[in-house]
Amino acid sequence: MPSGEHPDERLGERWGAVVVGAGVAGLVAARELELAGVRTLVLDARDAPGGAVRGHEVAGLRLDAGAESFATRGGVVAGYLAELGLADGVCAPSGLGSWVHLPSGDGPLPRTGLLGIPSAPFASDVRRTLGPLGAARAALDLVLPRSVGADATTLGGLVRARMGARALDRLVRPIVGGVHAAEPDDLAVDAVAPGLTAAVARSRGSLARAVRSIRAAAPAGTAVAGLTGGVHGLVDALAEQAGEIRLRTPVSSIRRASGGLVVTTPGGEIGTERVVLAAPAPGLLDHLVGLGSTPDTGAAVTLVTVVLDAPALDAAPRGTGVLVAREADDVQAKALTHATAKWPWLAAEAGAGRHVVRLSYGRAGEDGPAPDLATALADASTLLGVPLRERDVVGHATVRWTQALPRPSAAHRDWVAAVRAALATQPDVAVAGAWVAGNGLAAVIPDARAAGRSLVPE
């Protein structure tokens, strides 16, 4: 059957493939299908493509409304950006390092750590944050028997066993909360840190040596990279090659018809030979596999971006930003990014004395109202150690993300495995996105490419 035709002639529209969700995963999968000659339609209920990688304008600056960096591991994302003609835009952060905000005071985070796990437990920056006793306890990891922590299944359990509670609470928990909006004790080790378990085994049980081996090819400051102009530039490039994108078009059901699939939208039914579910849509999955369970949706995250005329921030008093320990009750934010200190291209674009800071709110188990500007300014003042007032504000924006950061827990991993197993017998349906691949572009992009290619006719 030629691509795009459908045996049910009563349907007004017929497509070779329909992708549900116009986030990065959906666009990547759609591009794979289009490159293979499959006429593809992308549907999304939102008003713009990109999902959590979209952009927005604040005070005349085009900024990232969601993700503003990507993990450099394996060169996966950089390689894909090169395919899209964006290689020249890949840029490294300033390398100033970041800090953690603790009830006992602020301190730097390890420059060569992994999710806060230090590769050199007695380094000066680790000692400053953990204190001499905490650093000494973390350094015991280097001599403890390999059996210690060998039965740990969660990141929290592994760090606590090998390096102690202080390293977990002061270094790892703030980073995990900021990146995944979750608790380390809820996260499966390899789901949140791929390859760490195997590296520990190769390192005679030592967590520090394992982190050192993982980071050996990644000097300080290069664990993440960005894109000049903002990571949302990836969305702009993908949208040009992803077929037809139809926004404000929610999908209410997917059903099978003779020889194909029927996707129902407010505008009517659409016939297709293939479907990619690139959005966390358990209701739609139930129409196809009926698992009777749902994915971990993670915590809702609110980002408050503030553009300030504040020359006092020129010195970048807390480097590229601050992560907040859960025990610190003097601020509501869980993290702050000093974007103009982190990205030289943005500092040049903003101009002298003008700064962009972004505060993140929302942890697992928390679902309060969005913070107002006064709260964001008070939190930023505390975290940066610089008084910031409303008269310093040039512009601000608040964005709330839901279902964007599923917790990589063992239960969620098992649910994903069940979904993939159920769909293995349905070669005309694939899934993609952070809800199945894991958080971050380095996980989402290769998984979405594989999803799109799995539906390409041979």
C-alpha positions in Angstrom: 0.0 0.0 0.0 1.5 3.4 -0.9 2.5 5.5 2.1 -0.3 7.8 3.2 -3.2 5.7 1.9 -5.7 4.1 4.2 -8.3 1.4 3.5 -11.1 3.2 5.1 -12.2 5.8 2.5 -14.7 7.3 4.8 -11.9 9.1 6.7 -11.3 12.7 5.5 -7.5 12.6 6.1 -5.0 9.8 5.5 -1.4 10.0 6.6 1.6 7.6 6.5 2.3 8.3 10.1 0.8 10.4 13.0 3.0 11.5 15.8 1.2 12.5 19.0 3.2 15.2 20.8 5.4 18.0 19.3 8.1 18.0 21.9 11.6 17.2 20.9 11.0 13.5 20.9 8.0 13.8 18.6 9.8 16.1 16.3 12.9 13.8 16.2 10.7 10.8 15.4 8.7 12.7 12.8 11.9 13.8 11.1 13.1 10.2 10.8 9.8 9.2 9.2 9.9 12.1 6.8 13.5 11.4 5.8 12.4 7.9 5.0 9.6 9.2 2.7 6.7 8.7 5.1 4.2 11.5 4.9 3.9 12.5 8.6 1.5 14.6 10.7 2.5 15.8 14.2 -0.4 16.7 16.6 0.0 18.6 19.9 -2.5 20.2 22.2 -0.2 23.1 23.1 0.2 26.4 21.2 3.8 25.9 20.2 6.1 23.0 19.4 9.1 22.0 21.5 7.6 20.9 24.8 10.1 21.6 27.6 12.7 22.8 25.1 10.7 25.7 23.7 11.7 29.3 23.9 10.1 32.6 25.1 10.9 36.3 25.0 11.6 38.2 28.3 12.6 41.8 28.3 13.6 41.7 24.6 15.8 38.6 25.0 15.0 35.3 23.4 15.5 32.7 26.2 15.0 29.1 26.9 11.7 28.5 28.6 12.7 25.0 29.7 15.9 23.0 29.1 18.9 25.3 28.7 21.7 22.7 28.5 22.3 19.1 27.6 24.6 16.3 28.8 27.7 15.9 26.6 28.1 12.2 27.4 28.8 10.1 24.3 28.6 13.2 22.0 25.0 12.1 21.2 23.4 15.5 21.2 26.3 17.4 19.7 26.4 14.8 16.8 22.7 15.3 16.2 23.0 19.1 16.2 25.7 18.7 13.6 23.3 16.7 11.4 20.9 19.7 11.7 23.6 22.1 10.7 24.0 23.6 14.2 27.4 22.3 15.1 29.0 25.8 15.1 26.5 26.9 17.7 27.4 24.3 20.4 29.1 26.1 23.3 30.5 25.3 26.7 29.4 27.0 29.9 31.7 29.6 31.5 33.3 27.0 33.9 32.7 29.2 37.0 31.2 26.3 38.8 28.0 26.2 40.9 27.2 26.3 44.6 24.9 24.6 47.1 22.8 26.5 49.7 22.8 24.8 53.1 21.4 25.6 56.5 25.0 25.7 57.6 26.0 28.1 54.9 26.8 28.1 51.2 29.6 26.1 49.5 30.9 25.0 46.1 29.8 21.8 44.4 32.5 19.4 43.2 33.9 20.5 39.8 34.4 16.9 38.6 31.5 15.1 40.3 28.6 13.2 39.0 25.2 14.2 40.3 27.1 15.7 43.2 29.1 12.5 43.9 32.7 13.7 44.2 35.5 12.0 42.3 38.0 13.4 44.9 36.3 13.3 48.3 39.0 15.2 50.1 39.4 18.0 47.5 39.3 21.5 48.8 35.8 22.3 47.4 34.4 19.1 48.9 36.0 19.9 52.3 34.5 23.4 52.2 31.0 22.1 51.7 31.1 18.9 53.8 33.5 20.0 56.5 36.6 18.0 57.4 34.6 15.2 59.1 32.1 14.9 56.3 34.9 14.8 53.7 36.9 12.2 55.7 33.7 10.0 55.8 33.3 10.4 52.1 36.9 9.5 51.5 36.4 6.2 53.4 34.8 5.1 50.2 38.3 4.6 48.8 39.1 1.9 51.4 35.8 0.3 52.2 35.3 -3.3 51.1 33.6 -3.7 47.8 30.7 -5.4 49.6 29.6 -2.1 51.2 26.7 -0.7 49.2 26.8 -3.6 46.7 23.2 -4.5 47.4 22.0 -0.8 47.1 19.4 -0.4 44.3 18.8 3.3 44.7 21.2 6.2 44.2 20.5 7.4 47.8 21.3 4.0 49.2 24.5 3.7 47.3 25.8 7.1 48.2 24.8 6.8 51.9 26.6 3.4 52.2 29.8 4.4 50.4 30.2 8.1 51.4 27.9 8.8 54.3 24.8 10.8 55.0 26.5 14.2 54.8 27.7 13.7 51.2 24.2 12.6 50.3 22.4 15.5 52.0 24.8 18.3 51.1 26.0 17.3 47.6 23.8 14.7 45.9 20.3 15.5 47.2 20.4 19.2 46.1 21.5 18.3 42.6 19.0 15.4 42.1 16.3 17.7 43.4 17.2 20.4 41.0 17.7 18.1 38.0 15.0 15.5 38.5 12.7 17.1 41.1 13.0 13.8 43.1 14.6 12.2 46.1 17.8 10.1 45.6 16.2 7.3 47.6 13.4 7.1 44.9 15.8 6.8 42.0 17.2 3.6 40.5 21.0 3.9 40.2 21.4 3.1 36.5 18.2 4.8 35.5 19.5 8.2 36.8 23.2 7.6 36.2 23.7 5.1 33.3 26.8 3.0 33.6 27.5 3.9 37.3 26.8 0.4 38.6 29.2 -1.2 36.1 31.8 1.5 36.8 31.6 0.8 40.6 32.1 -2.9 39.9 35.2 -2.1 37.8 36.5 0.2 40.5 36.6 -2.4 43.3 33.4 -1.0 44.8 34.6 2.6 45.1 32.1 5.2 44.1 34.7 8.0 43.9 36.9 5.9 41.5 33.8 5.0 39.4 32.9 8.7 39.0 36.5 9.5 38.2 36.5 6.9 35.4 33.2 8.2 34.0 34.5 11.7 34.1 38.0 10.9 32.8 37.3 12.1 29.3 35.2 15.1 30.5 37.3 17.9 32.1 35.7 20.3 34.6 32.9 22.3 33.2 32.2 20.1 30.2 29.6 17.7 31.6 27.0 19.9 29.9 26.9 22.1 26.9 24.5 24.6 25.3 23.6 26.2 22.1 24.4 29.8 21.2 21.1 31.6 21.1 19.5 29.0 23.3 18.8 25.2 23.2 15.3 26.1 21.7 17.2 26.6 18.4 17.1 22.8 18.2 13.2 23.0 18.0 13.3 25.6 15.3 15.6 23.4 13.2 13.5 20.2 13.7 10.2 21.9 13.0 11.4 22.6 9.4 12.0 18.9 8.8 9.3 17.1 10.8 6.4 17.1 8.4 3.2 19.0 9.1 2.8 20.2 12.7 -0.8 20.9 13.8 -1.0 22.7 17.2 -4.0 23.1 19.6 -5.1 19.7 18.4 -5.5 17.3 21.3 -5.9 13.6 20.6 -8.8 11.9 22.5 -8.4 8.3 21.3 -6.6 5.9 19.0 -8.4 2.9 17.7 -7.7 0.1 15.2 -9.6 -0.1 11.9 -9.3 -2.6 9.1 -5.7 -2.3 8.0 -4.7 0.7 10.0 -5.2 3.1 12.9 -7.7 5.9 13.5 -6.7 9.0 15.5 -9.6 11.1 16.9 -9.2 14.9 17.3 -11.7 17.7 17.8 -11.5 18.3 14.1 -12.5 14.7 13.2 -10.9 11.3 12.6 -7.5 10.8 10.9 -6.5 7.6 9.3 -2.9 6.4 9.4 -0.7 3.4 9.0 1.6 4.2 12.0 1.5 6.1 15.3 4.2 7.4 17.5 3.1 8.3 21.1 5.6 11.0 22.0 3.7 12.3 25.0 2.9 10.8 28.4 -0.6 9.7 27.4 -1.6 6.6 29.4 -5.2 7.0 28.3 -4.2 6.6 24.7 -2.0 3.7 25.6 -4.9 2.0 27.2 -6.7 2.0 23.9 -3.8 -0.1 22.5 -2.3 -2.2 25.2 -4.6 -1.8 28.3 -1.9 -2.1 31.0 -4.1 -0.8 33.7 -1.3 1.3 35.3 0.2 4.8 34.7 3.7 6.2 34.5 5.3 8.3 37.1 4.5 11.9 36.1 7.1 13.4 38.4 6.7 16.8 40.1 5.3 19.9 38.5 8.1 22.4 38.0 7.7 26.2 37.9 10.5 28.3 36.4 10.6 32.1 37.1 12.9 34.0 34.8 13.9 37.5 35.9 15.9 40.0 33.8 17.6 42.6 36.0 19.7 45.7 35.8 22.0 44.7 38.6 25.7 45.5 38.1 26.4 44.0 41.5 25.9 40.6 39.8 28.8 41.2 37.4 31.1 39.4 39.8 29.0 36.2 39.6 29.1 35.8 43.4 27.7 32.2 43.2 29.2 31.1 39.9 26.7 29.8 37.4 24.1 29.1 40.0 23.0 27.6 43.3 21.2 24.4 44.2 19.3 24.3 47.4 19.4 21.6 50.1 15.9 20.5 51.1 16.7 21.3 54.7 17.3 25.0 53.9 14.0 26.6 54.9 14.9 30.3 54.2 14.0 30.1 50.5 11.2 28.4 48.6 13.2 27.8 45.4 15.0 24.5 44.8 17.6 26.0 42.4 18.8 29.2 40.7 20.7 29.5 37.5 22.6 32.7 36.9 22.3 32.4 33.1 24.4 35.4 32.1 27.2 34.1 34.3 26.8 30.6 32.8 26.6 31.4 29.1 29.0 34.0 27.7 26.9 34.5 24.5 23.9 35.5 26.7 26.0 37.9 28.7 27.2 39.6 25.5 23.6 39.8 24.2 22.2 41.2 27.5 24.8 43.9 27.7 26.8 45.3 30.6 25.2 45.3 34.0 22.1 43.4 32.8 21.6 39.9 34.1 19.3 36.9 33.6 18.5 34.7 36.6 16.1 31.8 36.6 14.6 30.2 39.7 13.2 26.7 39.8 10.3 25.6 42.1 8.7 22.2 42.7 9.9 19.0 44.4 8.4 15.6 44.6 5.4 15.8 46.9 5.0 19.6 46.6 2.4 21.2 44.4 1.8 24.7 45.7 0.8 27.8 43.8 3.3 29.5 41.5 5.6 31.9 43.3 5.1 35.6 42.6 7.8 38.1 41.6 8.4 39.3 45.2 9.1 35.7 46.3 11.4 35.1 43.4 13.4 38.3 44.1 13.7 37.5 47.8 14.9 34.0 47.0 17.4 35.3 44.4 18.7 37.8 46.9 19.4 35.1 49.5 20.9 32.6 47.1 23.2 35.2 45.3 24.1 37.2 48.4 23.1 40.4 46.7 20.1 42.6 47.5 17.7 42.6 44.5 14.7 44.9 44.4 11.7 45.2 42.1 13.0 48.5 40.7 16.0 46.4 39.3 13.6 44.2 37.3 13.5 44.8 33.5 11.1 41.9 32.8 10.1 38.5 34.1 8.1 35.5 33.1 6.7 32.4 34.8 6.4 29.0 33.1 4.9 25.9 34.7 5.8 22.4 33.4 3.9 19.3 34.2 4.8 15.7 33.2 8.1 17.0 32.0 10.4 15.2 34.6 9.3 11.7 35.4 11.3 10.2 38.3 13.6 7.5 37.0 12.5 5.1 39.8 12.6 1.3 39.7 8.7 1.2 39.5 8.7 3.6 36.6 11.4 1.6 34.8 9.4 -1.5 35.2 6.3 0.2 33.8 8.3 1.4 30.8 9.5 -2.2 30.2 5.9 -3.4 30.3 4.9 -0.9 27.8 7.7 -1.7 25.4 6.9 -5.5 25.8 3.2 -4.9 25.1 4.0 -2.9 22.0 6.5 -5.4 20.7 3.6 -7.3 19.1 2.3 -4.1 17.5 4.8 -3.0 14.8 2.7 0.0 13.8 2.9 1.8 17.1 6.0 3.2 18.9 6.6 5.3 22.0 9.2 8.1 22.6 9.9 10.9 25.0 11.3 11.4 28.5 8.5 9.4 30.0 10.0 6.2 28.4 13.6 7.2 27.6 14.6 9.1 30.7 15.2 12.8 31.4 17.5 14.9 29.2 18.2 15.3 25.5 21.1 12.7 25.6 18.5 10.1 26.5 15.5 11.4 24.5 17.1 12.0 21.1 18.5 8.5 20.4 15.4 6.8 21.7 13.1 8.9 19.6 15.3 8.3 16.5 15.0 4.5 17.1 11.2 4.9 17.6 10.8 6.7 14.3 13.1 4.2 12.4 11.2 1.2 13.9 8.1 2.3 11.9 9.9 2.9 8.6 8.7 0.4 5.9 11.4 -2.0 4.8 
